[in-house]
Amino acid sequence: MLIAGVYFAGVLVGLLATQGGVVTRLSLALLWPLGPLAFFITVAGLLVVAAIAFPLFGVILAALVAAGWWLLR
């Protein structure tokens, strides 16, 4: 319920507080959750590239992921 409320609040902000035509406002209002999703995808990609470029970082990252998986299972 909370997630739906946040989404609809974002839709209202997208419809009322943005400039542009009706199609622009409607598109922005419906697609606004893709911004945070793109952020998480970008950060995940950067972590993968850093793990390959810097092996010590990769070992530490793998150990953290394994420890997190072990603690959450």
BELUR-V655579 format. One record per backbone hydrogen bond with DSSP energy under -0.5 kcal/mol. CO is the residue of the C=O (numbers start at 1). NH is the residue of the N-H. If there is no record, write none. Layout:
CO/NH  CO/NH
This chain:
1/5  2/6  3/7  4/8  5/9  6/10  7/11  8/12  9/13  10/14  11/15  12/16  13/17  21/25  22/26  23/27  24/28  25/29  26/30  27/31  28/32  31/34  32/35  33/37  34/38  35/39  36/40  37/41  38/42  39/43  40/44  41/45  42/46  43/47  44/48  45/49  46/50  47/51  48/52  49/53  50/54  53/55  54/57  54/58  55/59  56/60  57/61  58/62  59/63  60/64  61/65  62/66  63/67  64/68  65/69  66/70  67/71  68/72  69/73
